[in-house]
Amino acid sequence: MSIFAAIFSLWYLTAHVSALPIICSSKVSQFEAPEDLVHKIAIIGKDDRKGRNSDASNLEKAQGRAYCVKKPFPKGIVPTLAQIDSVGAVVSNAVVAFEDDMIIVNRHKFIKPDGGSKAKLQNCYFEHIASGEIIPLVDAEYTKQLPGKANSEHQDYAIVRLKTKPKGAHAIPEDMIIVDNEDDLSKPVTIISNYATNLSNRNSLTMTTCKRYGRYGLTTGTASSIMATDCDTGDGSSGAQAYIEVNGRPKLFGIISGDIKSIPEGGSFDPNKLSTAISTFDNTLFESYQRLKQRQPN
């Protein structure tokens, strides 16, 4: 078991830029899954996605999915998954963080690339995987999107309050969530996803290890929060968590924003050789959390 894997497991069991991308050729070791985190390992195709089972660890108690339905339900009705499926929904990953009644999701669930409104908060729900509860979303905080489609994924994260705390939830604490200012891009990235395609099962719980190459540039000429990686996480992994090891401890430093489809502004790497873009956290995440925390729950 690697040092990263051992510490990652221990913490969850015991704890409640440069503007231009830099190509890194350093060899990155594979993440070794601790037995308490991943029970059955299945290599899917030619990538390194590994299946994981939901268990009683604190990591798994934070996991979930976010649904924004296409056809609203009557006011006061909390739907079942079957009912959500019957009306159709946009689904992504979500994770309980900061407080047991708060989650981190993508901002793009609510805002279109052109800045227009997307899903309404009152039409969105959180599925807590460990308990099976479906809980309405009631309040959200996120930064204003920069003008222009090329900048739409910058700071692509939101803090959202749930109507109630899921039973047995265990939020990822604030001291394990960091601003990514690491210069050593050779450090492996571990992705935890709850909605990745895994053979025929769209709702697969997966884990994969990959490496990062550098940041997008914004049209302003400064660095974006979006990090280019070679992660093959599977279709449907928006919002999946990205961890790196910092000073011997695993830290949550961002969530998946989407796929890399073109060379970033000012970029120098080949997007055809890369796969997944991670929106790394900066201080705006913590500022959004404080604003949401100060408001009384609806």
Secondary structure, DSSP 8 states (H G I E B T S, - for coil): --HHHHHHHHHHHH----SS--------------TTT-SS--B-TTS--EE----SSTTGGGEEEEEEESS---TT----HHHHHHH-EEEEEEEEBSSTTEEEE-GGGTB-TTS-B-S-GGGEEEEETTT--EEEEEEEE-----SSGGGTTTT--EEEEESS--TT---B-GGGB-------TTS-EEEEEEEEEETTEEEEEEEEEE-EEEEEE-TTSSEEEEEEE-----TT-TT-EEEEEETTEEEEEEEEEEE--S--TT--S-GGG--EEEEE--HHHHHHHHHHHHS---
